[in-house]
Amino acid sequence: MNIEKLLLGFSKLSKAEIKQFTTGMNHYLIASPSARREMKEMWATISNSSNEVESDCREKVIEHVERIEVS
């Protein structure tokens, strides 16, 4: 993985996308190993999917993050 490409992509995000990214990263960093695996699987599905599947998976990620926040 090329970190510079990742940082360049991050620099092109809108404010809303930056918030979504940093929130997701923060939750990933404090998540249990099993929750991390689940998040990675959902991200992989989203990145390899159509818009309809992407929307479905994004909702699941949001629900998962909300469950973590409540805990």
N, C-alpha and C positions, 0 to 999 in steps of 0.2 A: 504494500500500500504506500502510495506517495503522499506523505503528510502535507507537502506544499500544495498539491492539487486539492486536497481536502480543505485546507485553510483558504485557498482561493475560492472554492465553492462556497464556503461559509461566508466569506466576505461579500458574496453576491446575493445573500438572502435578504428578504425584506425584514422589517422589525418583527412582524408577526411570526415569520418563519424562524427567526433567531430565538424568539421566546419559546416556540414549540420545540426547537432543537435542544436548547439549554435545559428546558424542563425534562425532556426525555432523557438527556444525558445524566442529569442529576438523579433521576429515579433509577436509571440503570446502575449508577455507581453505588447506590445504597441498597440495591435489590439483592435478594438471596440468590444463590447459584441457580436454583430451579426457576425463579422469576426471570433471571437473565436469559436462560435458555429459551423460555417462552417469548420474551421480547425479541430475541434474535430471530426466532422462527417467524414471528409476525412481520418483522422488518424485511426478512427475505421474501416472504409471500408478497408483501406490498411492492417491493422493488421489482418483482418478476410478474406482475399482474396487470390486468386490464383496469380501467378506471372504476368499474363496478366492484370488482374484488378489492381494489385498493381502498375504496370508501368503506366497505364492510370491515376490512382488517384495521383500518385507522380507528373506526369506532371501538373495536375490541381493545386496541392499545389504549385509547382514552379511558375506557371503562377500567382497564387494569391499573392505569396510573391513578385513577380516582380511588380505587380500592386501597392502593398503597398509601395515599394521602390520608385516608380515613383511619388507617391502622395506627 
